[in-house]
Amino acid sequence: MRATSIVAGLLATFIPAVSATALTYKLDAHEKACFHADVTQKDVKVAFYFAVQSGGSFDIDYQVTGPLDKVILDGTKERQGDFVFTAQSIGEYSFCFSNEMSTLAEKLVDFEIAVENEQKAELPSRQGASPEQATAVEESITKVSHLLSTISRNQKYFRTRENRNFSTVRSTERRIFNFSVIERS
């Protein structure tokens, strides 16, 4: 039990502080919606993920701008995106989605914005512990953290694919039903 507490404490010490927001938003036709993240330090990593879950052709326009209205990322008619960039300036970053090209279809968009602070806390020195042991533990924890992030991104990707495929199946079922009704007439 004591070893588990020590490992949990070490994990909490080494995992970087992350401020993240994961949301699902319904974007109406001709709508543009912006979300904001505040960056309080220079040279921190900002992660941005989005995926269109339903609506139209599953595509959307997006734009990420920095504090001085400098465009950092943009794209048109994208189904999903997963980006990480380094914030060069302190201030408010805007993450905008646009469905202005659509005349009727509303879109359901999942997205996540994460501002990561990569500064690691120092381990308290223990008597009898060599620096090599501490370094090995640090590397293991960092590796586990990266692997968990990869698993999380893959889960989001597969959930998006499942939703799109389900939408295709529903559309095909409706077409088969309509064709059957017309054929029986």
Contacts in CASP RR format, 6 or more apart in sequence:
PFRMAT RR
TARGET T0000
AUTHOR 0000-0000-0000
METHOD contacts of the structure
MODEL  1
MRATSIVAGLLATFIPAVSATALTYKLDAHEKACFHADVTQKDVKVAFYF
AVQSGGSFDIDYQVTGPLDKVILDGTKERQGDFVFTAQSIGEYSFCFSNE
MSTLAEKLVDFEIAVENEQKAELPSRQGASPEQATAVEESITKVSHLLST
ISRNQKYFRTRENRNFSTVRSTERRIFNFSVIERS
10 123 0 8 1.000
10 137 0 8 1.000
10 141 0 8 1.000
11 141 0 8 1.000
13 120 0 8 1.000
13 121 0 8 1.000
13 123 0 8 1.000
14 120 0 8 1.000
14 121 0 8 1.000
14 138 0 8 1.000
14 141 0 8 1.000
14 142 0 8 1.000
14 145 0 8 1.000
15 141 0 8 1.000
15 145 0 8 1.000
16 116 0 8 1.000
16 117 0 8 1.000
16 118 0 8 1.000
16 119 0 8 1.000
16 120 0 8 1.000
16 145 0 8 1.000
17 116 0 8 1.000
17 117 0 8 1.000
17 119 0 8 1.000
18 114 0 8 1.000
18 115 0 8 1.000
18 116 0 8 1.000
18 117 0 8 1.000
19 37 0 8 1.000
19 114 0 8 1.000
19 115 0 8 1.000
19 116 0 8 1.000
19 117 0 8 1.000
20 47 0 8 1.000
20 112 0 8 1.000
20 113 0 8 1.000
20 114 0 8 1.000
20 115 0 8 1.000
21 35 0 8 1.000
21 37 0 8 1.000
21 112 0 8 1.000
21 113 0 8 1.000
21 114 0 8 1.000
22 110 0 8 1.000
22 111 0 8 1.000
22 112 0 8 1.000
23 35 0 8 1.000
23 110 0 8 1.000
23 111 0 8 1.000
23 112 0 8 1.000
24 53 0 8 1.000
24 108 0 8 1.000
24 109 0 8 1.000
24 110 0 8 1.000
24 111 0 8 1.000
25 33 0 8 1.000
25 97 0 8 1.000
25 108 0 8 1.000
25 109 0 8 1.000
25 111 0 8 1.000
26 106 0 8 1.000
26 107 0 8 1.000
26 108 0 8 1.000
26 109 0 8 1.000
27 33 0 8 1.000
27 60 0 8 1.000
27 97 0 8 1.000
27 99 0 8 1.000
27 106 0 8 1.000
27 107 0 8 1.000
27 108 0 8 1.000
27 109 0 8 1.000
28 99 0 8 1.000
28 106 0 8 1.000
29 99 0 8 1.000
29 102 0 8 1.000
29 103 0 8 1.000
29 104 0 8 1.000
29 105 0 8 1.000
29 106 0 8 1.000
30 99 0 8 1.000
30 100 0 8 1.000
30 102 0 8 1.000
30 103 0 8 1.000
31 98 0 8 1.000
31 99 0 8 1.000
31 100 0 8 1.000
32 96 0 8 1.000
32 97 0 8 1.000
32 98 0 8 1.000
32 99 0 8 1.000
32 100 0 8 1.000
33 96 0 8 1.000
33 97 0 8 1.000
34 94 0 8 1.000
34 95 0 8 1.000
34 96 0 8 1.000
34 97 0 8 1.000
35 94 0 8 1.000
35 95 0 8 1.000
35 96 0 8 1.000
35 111 0 8 1.000
35 113 0 8 1.000
36 92 0 8 1.000
36 93 0 8 1.000
36 94 0 8 1.000
36 95 0 8 1.000
37 46 0 8 1.000
37 92 0 8 1.000
37 93 0 8 1.000
37 95 0 8 1.000
37 113 0 8 1.000
37 115 0 8 1.000
38 91 0 8 1.000
38 92 0 8 1.000
38 93 0 8 1.000
38 115 0 8 1.000
39 46 0 8 1.000
39 67 0 8 1.000
39 87 0 8 1.000
39 89 0 8 1.000
39 90 0 8 1.000
39 91 0 8 1.000
39 92 0 8 1.000
39 93 0 8 1.000
39 115 0 8 1.000
40 90 0 8 1.000
40 91 0 8 1.000
41 87 0 8 1.000
41 90 0 8 1.000
41 117 0 8 1.000
42 87 0 8 1.000
42 88 0 8 1.000
42 89 0 8 1.000
42 90 0 8 1.000
43 86 0 8 1.000
43 87 0 8 1.000
43 88 0 8 1.000
44 86 0 8 1.000
44 87 0 8 1.000
44 115 0 8 1.000
44 116 0 8 1.000
44 117 0 8 1.000
44 118 0 8 1.000
45 84 0 8 1.000
45 85 0 8 1.000
45 86 0 8 1.000
45 87 0 8 1.000
45 115 0 8 1.000
45 116 0 8 1.000
45 118 0 8 1.000
46 84 0 8 1.000
46 85 0 8 1.000
46 86 0 8 1.000
46 87 0 8 1.000
46 93 0 8 1.000
46 113 0 8 1.000
46 114 0 8 1.000
46 115 0 8 1.000
46 116 0 8 1.000
47 82 0 8 1.000
47 83 0 8 1.000
47 84 0 8 1.000
47 112 0 8 1.000
47 113 0 8 1.000
47 114 0 8 1.000
47 116 0 8 1.000
48 64 0 8 1.000
48 73 0 8 1.000
48 81 0 8 1.000
48 82 0 8 1.000
48 83 0 8 1.000
48 84 0 8 1.000
48 85 0 8 1.000
48 95 0 8 1.000
48 111 0 8 1.000
48 112 0 8 1.000
48 113 0 8 1.000
48 114 0 8 1.000
49 80 0 8 1.000
49 81 0 8 1.000
49 82 0 8 1.000
49 83 0 8 1.000
49 111 0 8 1.000
49 112 0 8 1.000
49 153 0 8 1.000
49 156 0 8 1.000
50 60 0 8 1.000
50 62 0 8 1.000
50 80 0 8 1.000
50 81 0 8 1.000
50 97 0 8 1.000
50 109 0 8 1.000
50 110 0 8 1.000
50 111 0 8 1.000
50 112 0 8 1.000
51 79 0 8 1.000
51 80 0 8 1.000
51 81 0 8 1.000
51 109 0 8 1.000
51 110 0 8 1.000
51 111 0 8 1.000
51 156 0 8 1.000
51 157 0 8 1.000
51 159 0 8 1.000
51 160 0 8 1.000
52 58 0 8 1.000
52 59 0 8 1.000
52 60 0 8 1.000
52 79 0 8 1.000
52 80 0 8 1.000
52 107 0 8 1.000
52 108 0 8 1.000
52 109 0 8 1.000
52 160 0 8 1.000
53 108 0 8 1.000
53 109 0 8 1.000
53 110 0 8 1.000
53 160 0 8 1.000
53 163 0 8 1.000
53 164 0 8 1.000
54 107 0 8 1.000
54 108 0 8 1.000
54 163 0 8 1.000
54 167 0 8 1.000
55 105 0 8 1.000
55 106 0 8 1.000
55 107 0 8 1.000
55 108 0 8 1.000
55 167 0 8 1.000
56 102 0 8 1.000
56 105 0 8 1.000
56 107 0 8 1.000
57 77 0 8 1.000
57 105 0 8 1.000
58 79 0 8 1.000
58 107 0 8 1.000
58 164 0 8 1.000
58 167 0 8 1.000
59 77 0 8 1.000
59 78 0 8 1.000
59 79 0 8 1.000
60 77 0 8 1.000
60 78 0 8 1.000
60 79 0 8 1.000
60 97 0 8 1.000
60 98 0 8 1.000
60 99 0 8 1.000
60 107 0 8 1.000
60 109 0 8 1.000
61 74 0 8 1.000
61 75 0 8 1.000
61 76 0 8 1.000
61 77 0 8 1.000
61 78 0 8 1.000
61 97 0 8 1.000
61 98 0 8 1.000
61 99 0 8 1.000
61 100 0 8 1.000
61 101 0 8 1.000
62 73 0 8 1.000
62 74 0 8 1.000
62 75 0 8 1.000
62 78 0 8 1.000
62 95 0 8 1.000
62 96 0 8 1.000
62 97 0 8 1.000
62 98 0 8 1.000
63 71 0 8 1.000
63 73 0 8 1.000
63 74 0 8 1.000
63 75 0 8 1.000
63 94 0 8 1.000
63 96 0 8 1.000
63 98 0 8 1.000
64 71 0 8 1.000
64 72 0 8 1.000
64 73 0 8 1.000
64 74 0 8 1.000
64 83 0 8 1.000
64 85 0 8 1.000
64 93 0 8 1.000
64 94 0 8 1.000
64 95 0 8 1.000
64 96 0 8 1.000
65 71 0 8 1.000
65 72 0 8 1.000
65 93 0 8 1.000
65 94 0 8 1.000
65 96 0 8 1.000
66 72 0 8 1.000
66 89 0 8 1.000
66 91 0 8 1.000
66 92 0 8 1.000
66 93 0 8 1.000
66 94 0 8 1.000
67 89 0 8 1.000
67 90 0 8 1.000
67 91 0 8 1.000
67 92 0 8 1.000
67 93 0 8 1.000
68 89 0 8 1.000
72 85 0 8 1.000
72 93 0 8 1.000
73 83 0 8 1.000
73 85 0 8 1.000
76 101 0 8 1.000
77 101 0 8 1.000
79 160 0 8 1.000
79 164 0 8 1.000
80 157 0 8 1.000
80 160 0 8 1.000
82 153 0 8 1.000
87 93 0 8 1.000
87 115 0 8 1.000
95 111 0 8 1.000
95 113 0 8 1.000
97 107 0 8 1.000
97 109 0 8 1.000
97 111 0 8 1.000
99 105 0 8 1.000
99 106 0 8 1.000
99 107 0 8 1.000
110 156 0 8 1.000
110 160 0 8 1.000
112 156 0 8 1.000
120 138 0 8 1.000
123 134 0 8 1.000
123 137 0 8 1.000
123 138 0 8 1.000
END
